[in-house]
């Protein structure tokens, strides 16, 4: 699809630091940041909260007709995910949602629903989106596509630190299991599996600082007119 602004797509495995990077890059370039994983998490949270069976197509259709997702900034400027007007930023980051989000993201009706909204959000503005299928499905014409990877142990350690800082009690083992399972489901599902776009730039950030990653991507973005 043709967009009016510049689109930067950041895809990769779970807990590679995509959203931290995308958020900071968006601030530097003054672009809109769209956290597509948060949208899949919000749908999953809705299913859990209303005790719906996501393997039942009629229940999925009914749920999607009721779901409205948007992003709003709070007083300190941080971005929060809203589900039908309720701030669900905290709820969607729990291990309970993390354990179910990948199966929910395999459902084609859910993907169609969210991809359409992501494309509409990015149609008129310069945006940075992070997810699994941004460079392959949502915006295959993106100006810059980054595929982020990192060593699995390092990813688990980073995620553990993040969750402990948020006050969640979780073990490294639980996180390793969750990341392994999500990577497997996300990259083997039938509809829009996680894969590197042919024209993506691959960055392994295991030993890179955030500043180094930002500097690299800023140069790549500027080369493409950002
Ligand atoms: O980025 P994240 O960990 O918050 O994403 C949560 C899940 O959502 C991830 O395991 C797979 C799914 N997802 C997806 O299928 N496509 C996207 N564009 C973004 C996320």
Boltz pocket constraint, residues with backbone or C-beta under 6 A from the ligand:
constraints:
  - pocket:
      binder: B
      contacts: [[A, 14], [A, 15], [A, 36], [A, 37], [A, 38], [A, 40], [A, 41], [A, 101], [A, 102], [A, 105], [A, 130], [A, 131], [A, 132], [A, 133], [A, 134], [A, 182], [A, 186], [A, 192]]
      max_distance: 6.0
